[in-house]
């Protein structure tokens, strides 16, 4: 026996659906309008600065090979401002016009290589991605904390790379397609799951922000654990290798050292949800060790 829904109920339901849809569209329009307005205001404020304006930079200096520079200090640079100028642009101007010995790393200038991670106004940032106009003066530029300083803004990255290599950051599988020309396919859903973790550029900003890594030199750190997540959660990786990765991550200085402070997530220049990935690996480690006999 079928039950017929009154037309008035159907019409009311359709009206509610249409109303809800209109509210969502209106909300999106307001959000877009607000973003456009904010962008216009920022551009106007930036253009308001005259060509004669300068930004005051206080840059950390240290050179162990020069006796008079072995004591760490800060040098002041007043850099002429140009619209769109980044921290990296300002440092390059200071190096080219004031002091050719000023040393820092940089390469692609497109937030891809990760080589110019710095500690700017108390936060880990990429020099090429950070706009001067977003910072208050004086702009304090320092090397990444919790790492040995080689010279000026350059830190020793060897320990960071060792931690990354410790999780074996490369794809391993038990089986390959029969035809060497066939692809090793991955579902869209699984690709979406690991997509964010693949964006890591090895800049070490997250490692530098982590209080646990600062106090435990053996802790793998958020970048290495995220890299392990990228492969452990890939459906194409072999089960025995996933088991091996979990064993690496379950160790004393692995995922369990994370205290969920979210500092790594906050400073990541690629917006990777590092803390979430670490917590998910903790859950996988627990499931891996569950016994029902």
C-alpha positions as CSV (number, residue, x, y, z in Angstrom):
1,X,0.0,0.0,0.0
2,X,1.5,3.3,-1.1
3,X,1.2,6.6,0.8
4,X,0.6,9.7,-1.2
5,X,2.3,12.9,0.0
6,X,0.0,15.9,-0.1
7,X,0.9,18.4,-2.7
8,X,1.0,21.2,-0.1
9,X,3.8,19.3,1.8
10,X,5.7,18.7,-1.4
11,X,5.5,22.4,-2.3
12,X,6.5,23.4,1.2
13,X,9.5,21.1,1.0
14,X,10.5,22.4,-2.4
15,X,10.2,26.0,-1.1
16,X,12.4,25.3,1.9
17,X,15.0,23.7,-0.4
18,X,15.0,26.6,-2.8
19,X,15.3,29.0,0.2
20,X,18.2,27.1,1.6
21,X,19.9,27.1,-1.7
22,X,19.4,30.9,-2.1
23,X,20.8,31.5,1.4
24,X,24.0,29.6,0.5
25,X,24.4,31.4,-2.8
26,X,23.9,34.8,-1.0
27,X,26.4,33.8,1.6
28,X,29.0,32.9,-1.0
29,X,28.4,36.2,-2.8
30,X,29.0,38.1,0.5
31,X,32.2,36.2,1.1
32,X,33.5,36.9,-2.4
33,X,32.5,40.6,-2.0
34,X,34.3,40.8,1.4
35,X,37.4,39.2,0.0
36,X,37.5,41.6,-3.0
37,X,37.0,44.5,-0.6
38,X,39.8,43.3,1.7
39,X,42.1,42.9,-1.3
40,X,41.3,46.4,-2.6
41,X,42.0,47.9,0.8
42,X,45.3,46.1,1.1
43,X,46.3,47.2,-2.4
44,X,45.3,50.8,-1.6
45,X,47.3,50.8,1.6
46,X,50.3,49.4,-0.2
47,X,50.1,52.0,-3.0
48,X,49.8,54.7,-0.4
49,X,53.4,54.2,0.7
50,X,55.6,56.6,-1.3
51,X,58.6,55.5,-3.3
52,X,60.8,57.1,-0.6
53,X,59.5,54.9,2.2
54,X,61.9,52.4,3.7
55,X,61.4,49.3,5.8
56,X,63.6,48.8,8.9
57,X,65.1,45.3,9.1
58,X,67.1,44.0,12.0
59,X,69.0,41.0,10.7
60,X,70.9,38.4,12.7
61,X,74.6,38.3,11.9
62,X,77.2,35.7,12.8
63,X,80.4,34.4,11.1
64,X,82.6,31.9,13.0
65,X,85.4,32.4,10.5
66,X,85.8,36.1,11.1
67,X,87.1,37.1,14.6
68,X,85.2,40.4,14.8
69,X,82.0,38.6,13.8
70,X,82.1,35.6,16.0
71,X,79.9,37.3,18.6
72,X,76.2,37.1,17.4
73,X,74.6,40.5,16.8
74,X,71.9,42.3,14.8
75,X,72.6,44.7,12.0
76,X,70.1,47.4,10.9
77,X,69.2,47.8,7.3
78,X,66.8,50.4,5.9
79,X,65.5,49.0,2.6
80,X,63.6,51.1,0.0
81,X,60.1,49.7,-0.3
82,X,58.5,48.6,-3.5
83,X,55.0,47.3,-4.0
84,X,54.9,43.5,-3.6
85,X,58.4,43.3,-1.9
86,X,59.0,40.2,0.1
87,X,61.4,39.5,3.0
88,X,63.6,37.7,0.5
89,X,63.6,40.7,-1.9
90,X,64.6,43.0,1.0
91,X,67.4,40.7,2.1
92,X,68.7,40.6,-1.5
93,X,68.6,44.4,-1.7
94,X,70.5,44.7,1.6
95,X,73.1,42.3,0.4
96,X,73.5,43.9,-3.0
97,X,73.6,47.5,-1.7
98,X,74.8,47.4,1.9
99,X,76.8,44.3,2.8
100,X,77.8,41.7,0.3
101,X,78.8,39.3,3.1
102,X,75.2,39.0,4.3
103,X,74.4,35.2,3.9
104,X,71.1,33.4,3.4
105,X,69.7,30.6,1.3
106,X,67.3,31.0,-1.6
107,X,66.6,29.4,-4.9
108,X,63.2,29.2,-6.7
109,X,61.5,32.3,-5.2
110,X,58.2,30.6,-5.7
111,X,57.6,28.9,-2.3
112,X,58.6,25.5,-3.8
113,X,62.2,24.8,-2.9
114,X,61.8,25.5,0.8
115,X,65.4,26.8,1.1
116,X,64.6,30.3,2.5
117,X,62.7,29.4,5.7
118,X,63.5,32.0,8.3
119,X,62.4,33.2,11.7
120,X,60.7,36.5,11.0
121,X,59.1,38.6,13.8
122,X,58.9,35.5,16.0
123,X,57.4,33.1,13.5
124,X,58.7,30.6,11.0
125,X,58.1,31.8,7.5
126,X,59.3,31.5,3.9
127,X,61.2,34.6,2.9
128,X,59.9,34.5,-0.7
129,X,56.3,34.2,0.4
130,X,56.2,36.8,3.2
131,X,55.1,40.3,2.2
132,X,56.9,43.1,4.0
133,X,53.6,45.1,4.0
134,X,52.1,42.4,6.3
135,X,54.8,42.9,9.0
136,X,55.3,45.5,11.7
137,X,58.6,47.4,12.0
138,X,61.3,46.8,12.8
139,X,61.2,43.5,10.9
140,X,63.4,41.1,12.9
141,X,64.9,38.4,10.7
142,X,66.7,35.5,12.3
143,X,67.8,31.9,11.4
144,X,65.5,29.0,12.2
145,X,65.5,28.2,16.0
146,X,66.7,24.9,17.3
147,X,69.3,24.4,14.7
148,X,73.0,25.1,14.6
149,X,73.8,28.4,12.8
150,X,76.5,28.1,10.1
151,X,76.6,31.7,9.1
152,X,74.2,34.6,9.4
153,X,70.8,33.2,8.4
154,X,72.0,29.8,7.3
155,X,71.5,26.8,9.5
156,X,72.8,23.3,9.4
157,X,70.1,21.1,7.8
158,X,72.0,17.8,8.1
159,X,70.0,16.6,11.2
160,X,66.7,17.4,9.5
161,X,67.6,15.5,6.4
162,X,68.7,12.5,8.5
163,X,65.3,12.4,10.2
164,X,63.6,12.6,6.9
165,X,65.7,9.7,5.5
166,X,65.0,7.7,8.7
167,X,61.4,7.0,7.5
168,X,62.5,5.8,4.1
169,X,60.7,8.5,2.1
170,X,60.2,6.6,-1.1
171,X,57.5,4.4,-2.6
172,X,57.8,0.7,-2.1
173,X,55.3,-2.0,-3.2
174,X,55.0,-5.8,-3.3
175,X,53.7,-6.1,-6.8
176,X,53.9,-4.2,-10.1
177,X,51.5,-4.4,-13.2
178,X,52.2,-7.3,-15.5
179,X,52.7,-5.0,-18.4
180,X,55.6,-2.6,-17.8
181,X,53.7,0.1,-19.7
182,X,50.7,-0.1,-17.4
183,X,50.3,2.4,-14.6
184,X,50.1,1.5,-11.0
185,X,46.6,2.9,-10.5
186,X,45.4,4.8,-7.4
187,X,41.7,5.6,-6.6
188,X,40.6,9.2,-6.5
189,X,39.6,8.8,-2.9
190,X,43.0,7.6,-1.8
191,X,44.7,10.3,-3.8
192,X,42.6,12.9,-2.0
193,X,43.6,11.3,1.3
194,X,47.4,11.7,0.8
195,X,47.3,14.8,-1.4
196,X,48.1,17.4,1.3
197,X,51.0,15.3,2.7
198,X,52.7,15.3,-0.8
199,X,53.0,19.1,-0.6
200,X,55.9,19.1,1.9
201,X,58.9,21.1,0.5
202,X,61.4,20.1,3.2
203,X,61.8,23.6,4.6
204,X,62.0,22.5,8.2
205,X,59.8,25.3,9.5
206,X,57.6,22.8,11.3
207,X,60.6,21.1,12.9
208,X,61.9,24.4,14.0
209,X,58.6,25.3,15.7
210,X,58.3,22.0,17.5
211,X,59.1,22.2,21.3
212,X,59.4,18.4,21.5
213,X,62.0,18.3,18.7
214,X,63.9,21.1,20.5
215,X,64.2,19.0,23.6
216,X,64.5,15.5,22.0
217,X,67.2,15.4,19.3
218,X,66.0,11.8,18.4
219,X,62.4,12.7,17.8
220,X,61.5,12.1,14.1
221,X,59.6,15.4,13.9
222,X,56.5,16.5,12.1
223,X,58.0,16.7,8.6
224,X,59.4,13.1,8.7
225,X,56.2,11.7,10.2
226,X,54.2,13.5,7.5
227,X,56.4,12.0,4.9
228,X,55.9,8.5,6.4
229,X,52.1,9.2,6.4
230,X,52.3,10.0,2.6
231,X,53.5,6.5,1.8
232,X,51.9,4.5,4.7
233,X,48.4,5.7,3.6
234,X,49.0,5.1,-0.1
235,X,47.0,2.1,-1.1
236,X,49.6,1.0,-3.6
237,X,52.3,0.4,-1.0
238,X,52.9,-3.1,0.1
239,X,51.4,-4.3,3.3
240,X,54.8,-5.5,4.7
241,X,56.3,-2.1,4.0
242,X,53.4,-0.3,5.7
243,X,54.0,-2.6,8.7
244,X,57.6,-1.6,8.7
245,X,56.8,2.1,8.6
246,X,54.4,1.7,11.5
247,X,57.2,0.0,13.4
248,X,59.5,2.9,12.7
249,X,56.8,5.4,13.8
250,X,55.8,3.4,16.9
251,X,59.3,3.7,18.4
252,X,60.0,5.8,21.6
253,X,61.0,8.8,19.5
254,X,58.2,8.5,17.0
255,X,54.5,9.6,16.9
256,X,54.0,9.1,20.6
257,X,56.3,12.0,21.5
258,X,53.9,14.4,19.8
259,X,51.9,16.4,22.4
260,X,49.4,17.9,19.9
261,X,50.5,21.5,20.2
262,X,49.6,22.3,16.6
263,X,52.7,24.6,16.3
264,X,53.9,22.7,13.2
265,X,50.5,23.0,11.5
266,X,50.4,26.8,12.3
267,X,53.7,27.6,10.6
268,X,53.6,25.2,7.6
269,X,53.8,27.3,4.5
270,X,51.9,24.7,2.4
271,X,49.0,24.4,4.9
272,X,49.6,20.7,5.5
273,X,47.5,19.4,8.5
274,X,50.6,17.9,10.1
275,X,49.1,17.4,13.6
276,X,46.1,15.6,12.1
277,X,48.4,13.3,10.1
278,X,50.4,12.4,13.3
279,X,47.2,11.6,15.2
280,X,45.9,9.4,12.4
281,X,49.2,7.5,12.5
282,X,48.8,7.0,16.2
283,X,45.4,5.4,15.6
284,X,46.9,3.2,12.9
285,X,49.7,2.2,15.3
286,X,47.1,1.2,18.0
287,X,45.0,-0.8,15.5
288,X,48.2,-2.5,14.3
289,X,48.9,-3.8,17.8
290,X,45.4,-4.9,18.7
291,X,45.2,-8.6,19.5
292,X,41.9,-10.5,20.0
293,X,43.3,-13.8,21.1
